[in-house]
């Protein structure tokens, strides 16, 4: 029998094999988040093929949507991804350590007067969405001689970040004269997940018109959902985020992406209660029969939201215990969740067993429904108390797929 070493008993500086290190972590973990890097790569390749001949970048902001930015970026880079998007300079620093120096990293959070040296040290590019930002960037580049490039963000209807179309028109002569070193012009779709939303066509028209005025500068509009709106939305670079991590980019249809994460948490106690007993804060769930309750070590501090609670008259989320779905009982608390396991064989589960919160048929999108939110928030809220395990990620770049054949000309 393999016995996991006690982490406290391991001399400082001792190098463990990956297997021994994993066993040591799991021995004390109350929850485990497993990230399938091969599935992320497979999702990226599917998106890449859907968007041919556009380049497919990877959005790895918010610590790779909670999945680990360095691990995800490294796996995508190994598979052939050459461009990455993050939100902050700290995120850019982490990703830069994981990818080749030839990879482009764009920082969506923009440029501030005191950040120029950091951009140069990290070798990443600001996404500039304001004329004041552009002026500050210009001063920095002229003072320092830095020529690492930047992107221009144009607002076409999101009304969040970005220059207005009129402001962008005013800078085009200087950009086209080779000033500022602009390497990308981009915008962001507000309603791409809604296939027939008229805002998509309006934004496409506005972006196509303004982007065409930037001579020789690559253009980018499509996010994950935008990729599936059609080739006209894809331009030169597409920027998938949520779809890489298994979230459905086409919520009006079946999910075309592979699931990426599995989340398990440990049973810390099993208790028997009588008919009429209540469970949890507020006593909002009442047993209607003699009931077995498993107390699971995951709660809202771990990103397992209180909104998924089950109260009298309402049914909350489910977890998988010993291969069967079981309902939550009562309110989810900070560290713990109660699960009704009455219908399981008594020998099927015991204290210390793991139950599945995501996986075995429970998707991120299903959990998001119970949380009253979106899959993005589920993934980015997963807590730090989970031990993290990574599977795969050693893929190598594939040869680029050929562009689709031209359709035959229509008969006259």
N, C-alpha and C positions, 0 to 999 in steps of 0.2 A: 504494500500500500504506500502511495506517495503522500507524505505528510508535508504540508506547507510550512516553511520556516516562519518562526515568529519574527516579524520585522525588527523588534527591539533587540533580538539576539544576534542580529547580523552585524559583524564589525563594520564600522564606518569605512567607506571606500571599497568594500567588497563588491565585485562585479558578479551579478547573477545572470544566468541564462534568461532569455525572454520568458521561457516557460516557468522557471522558478520565480521570477519576479512577478509574473501574472498570478501564480498560485499564492504568493505572499500577500498580494493586494486583495485577492478574492476572499482570503481567509477571514479578513476583518471587515470587508465591505458590507454595508447594509443594502446597497443597491448597485447595479451594474448597467452602464450604458455601452452597448456594443455598436460600433460604427463600421459599416461594410464599405471600405474604400473601393473595392472592385465594383460595387453597385453604383457608387458615385461616378466612377470612370465610365461605366456602361451607360449611365444616364447622359453624361457629357457627350459621349460618342453618338448617341441617338439624336441629341439636339444638334450636334455638329452636322450630321448627315441630313437632318431636316432643313438646315439653313444653308447648305452648299449652294453657291460658292462663297458665302460670307464666312468670315472667321468667327469661331465660337470662343468667346472669352469665358472666364469663370468668376462669379461674384462670391467672394469669401469673407465678406464683412461680418461683424458680430460673431467673431471667432468661428467663421465658417458655419453660420446659422446654428451655433451651439455644438457643431460636430468636430471642431478643432481646425482652425485655419491653417496651421502649419502642415498638419497631416494631410488635409484635403488638397492644399495647394501643391504639395510635393507629389501626391498621387496624380493630380491633373497634369502637372508639368511633365512627369514621366510619360504620360499618355499623349503628350503633344500640345497641351494648352500653352499659349505664349503670352496671353494678356489676362491680367487679374484686376478686379475692382474691390476696393476696401472703403471704409468710411472715414478712418482716422489715420494719422501718422503712426501712432503706436501699432495699429493693425498692419500698416505697410511695413514697419520694421520687422514684425514677426514673419510676414510672408516673404520678405526679401531674403531672410535667412534660410528659407526652405526651397527657393527656386533659383534657377541660373541668373547670372547678371544680365543676360540677354532678354529676360522676360520683362515686359512692361507692366508696371503697377500704377493704376490710377486711384487717386484719393478723392472720393466723392465729397468730402467735407470742405473742400476748397482751400484757399490760400489766405494766410494772415501775415502781416508785416514781419513778425518775428519768427516765422516758420521756414524761411527760405533756406537757411543753412541745413536744417533737418531734411528738407526735400533733397538737397544736393548730396548729403551724406548717405541717405538711404537709397538714392537714385530712384525716385518715384515722381509721378507727375500729378500736379493738382488739377482738379476739375473746377474750372473758374466759371462762376455764374453771376458775376456782378462787375460793373465797370470799375468800381473802386478796387476790387481784387485784381483786376487786370492791370490797373495802374501800379499797384504795389508789386505785382509779379514782374512787370516791366522794369521797375526801379531795381529790384533785386538782380534780375538777369544782367542788366547793364553794369551794375556795380561789381558783381561777382564774376561775370563772364560765364555763368552757368547757362547751358543750352540743352537741358534735359527734356524740354518739351512740356506741354500742358494741353488740356482739353477745354473746349468751350461748351458750356451747358446753356441751352436755349429753352426757355419755358414756352411750350406750345399748348398749354391748357391745364397743366397740373396745379399751377399757382402755388408752388412750393419753393423750389430752388430754380435758378436760371435767369439769364438775361431775357428781356422782352425781345420780340422779333425786331422791333424798331431799333433797340440798342445794338443788336447783333448786326443789323444792316450798316450801322454807323462805323463799325470796326472792320468791316470786310476789306476795304481798300488797303489798310495797313497789314492785315493778315495775308492777303494775296500778294503783297509786296515782299513777303518773307519775314515780316516782323513777328516777334513774340514766340516763334517756334511752335505754333499750334499743330498738334499731331492728330487731333480728333475733334469732331463737332458732334454733339449728342443732345438728345432730349429724352424725356421719360413719359411713358404712357400711363394715363390715370385709370383706365378701365379696360385694360387688355383682356382680363379674364372673362369679360362679358362680350361674347363674339359679335353680337349685333348692336352693341352700344354705338350710337352715332358719334360719340366723342372720338372714337378710334379713327374714323375717316377724317374728321376735322383736324386732328393732330397730325395724321399722315400728310395731308395736303399742306398744312403749314410748315411742317418740317422739311418735306421734299423741296418746297420752294426756297426756303432759306438755306438749306444745306447745299443746294446746287450752286449757290453763289460763292461758296468757299472753294477756290480753285485747288484741286489736287489734295484736299483734306478728307480723309476717310470719315464716314458718317455712321452713327449708331443710334437706333431708336428702340429696337425690340428687347424687352425683358423676357422672362420665361414664357409667359402667356402670349406675348407679342410674336414670338417665333411661330406660333400656331395660327396666327391671323393671316398668314400668306407671305409669299416671297416679296411682295411690295413693301412689307414692313421691315425686312431684314437688312437692307443696305449693305454696308461693308463689314460691320462687326455686330454680333448679337451678344447680349449680356444676361445669360440665364443665372438665376440665383436659386429660388425655391425649388425648381424642377430638378436641379442637381441632387437635392437632398430628399427626393421622393415625394414631395408635395405635388398634388395634382395641379398642373398649370391650365387645365381645361375643365373647370368644375362643372360645366354643362354636359360633359361626356365622361366616359371611363378614364381612369388615370393611366396615361401611357408610360409612366416612369416606374422604375423598380423601387421597392422600399429600401431604405438605407439604415435605419436605426432599429435596435431592439432594446427595450428598457425592462429590467427586472428589479424587483425589490424583495427583501427577505421577510418571511413571517417571524415575528419576534414573540408571539404568544398565540395560543389557541384557547378559547374559553367557551363554556356552555352556559347559555342563559335560558330563562323560562319564558313561556308565553306571557306577554304583557310587559316584559322588561324593555327598557329603552337603551339605545346605544348612542354614545357621543354627546358633544356639547348641545345643550338645549333639549336633549331627549326627543329629538324630532323624528326618530325612527323607532317603531315599536314592533317587537317580535310577535308574529301571529301564530307561532308554534314553538316548541322547544327548538332552539337554534344553536348551531355551532358558528362561532365568529373567529375569523383569523385576523389578527392585528398585524398590519404590514408597515414596514419602516419606510414610508414615503408620505409626504404631505405637501402642503402648499409652499413650505420653505424650499422644497426640492423641485418646484415647478409643476406639482400635481395639484391643480387649482381646486379651491373650495367649491367652485361653481359646479363641479361634477358630483357633488354630494347627492345621496339618495335619502329623501325624507318620506314620511307617511304621505301617500298619494302621488308621489313623483318618483321616477326611476332615474338614477344617475348613471354614471359610467360603469363598465364591467372590467374585470381583470380575468386573466386565464390562470386557473389553478389546476395543476395535474391534468392539463389538456382540455379542461372544460371552462366555459365562461361562467363567472360567478359575479353577482351584483354587489356593489358597494352598499354598506349599511350605515346610515347616519351621516353626520357631517365629517368631511375631511378636516383634519386639524394640522397644526404646523409640521409635525414630524410623523404622523401616523394616519393610517386609513384602515377602517374596519370593513371586512368582506364577509358576506354570508356564504359559508361553505357547507351548509346543512345537507345539500343534495349529493355531496361527494361521499364516496366510501371512506370510512373513518381511517382506514389504513393507507389511503392514497396520499395523505399529506400530514406533515408534522412540523413542529417548530424548527426553524432553520432552513426550511425549503424556500426556494425562490418562486415568486409569482410573476407573471408577465403583464406589464402595464401597456407597453407598445410592442407589437409583434404577435405572431401566432394568429393572424387575422385581424387584430386591432391595429388600425392604421393611425398615422399622425392626424389625418384629416377627420377620422371618426372621433378621436379624442378632442380635437379642436371644436367639433360640434358640441360636445358635452361641456367644454369649457366656455362656450359662447364666444369663440374667437376664431382665429385663423391658424393654419399649421405653422406659419412663420413664428408666431408667438409661442406656440408649444415648444418648438425646438430651441429657440433662443432663451427660453426660461428654464431649461433643464438645469438643475442645481449642481453645485460643485461637490456635493457629498457623494455623488455617484462615482464609483470607480469607472474609468473609461478603458475600453478594450478596442483595438483596431484590427480589422481583418483585411488582408490583401493589400492592395496599393502598389504592387510592383509591376504594374503594366508598363509596356513600352509603347512608344508612338507608333500608330498605324500609318500606312501611306494614305495621303488624303484621297477621299473618294472623288471620282471624276464628276464634273458638272453634269446635270441631267441633260439628256439628248434634247435637241430642239424639236418641238412638235412639227409634224409635216405641214407644209404649206397648204392652205385651203384651196380647193379647186376654184378656178375662175368661173 
